[in-house]
Amino acid sequence: MKLSFVAAGFAAVLLASAAAQAQLPPLNFDQAAYITCKEAHAMNPEARKALAVYLAEHAARRRGVIIPDGPMGTQLAHLVRGGCTLSPDAYLFTVIDRAILAEQSRLPKRQ
């Protein structure tokens, strides 16, 4: 009986640890680049937004463009959301990069 309580407690600690890890954004690009849309969706909204902005800024620098606020930024967000809806197992960075590539000609160039 005591062993089952210990096992249940250990399982609860593991689940809490996994849930806490799902809430934290990664610490560097190498970790962030391999987060899937499904994993990002499991994060809390603030962490997910911070991750998406970080990845979008990285992809925009790589493509030589700037992601503006306003309607164009919203358009990119809709493309990313649609891409993640269609392919939840895709890496979030790939979806963001492809959305930027699709809209690259309409985005302001980096100085």
Buried (B, 14 or more C-beta within 10 A) or exposed (E): EEEEEEEEEEEEEEEEEEEEEBEEBBEEEEEBBEBBBEBBEBBEEEBBBBBBEBBBEBBBEEBEBBBBEEEBBEBBBEBBBEBBEEBBEBBBBBBBBBBBBEBEEEBEEEE
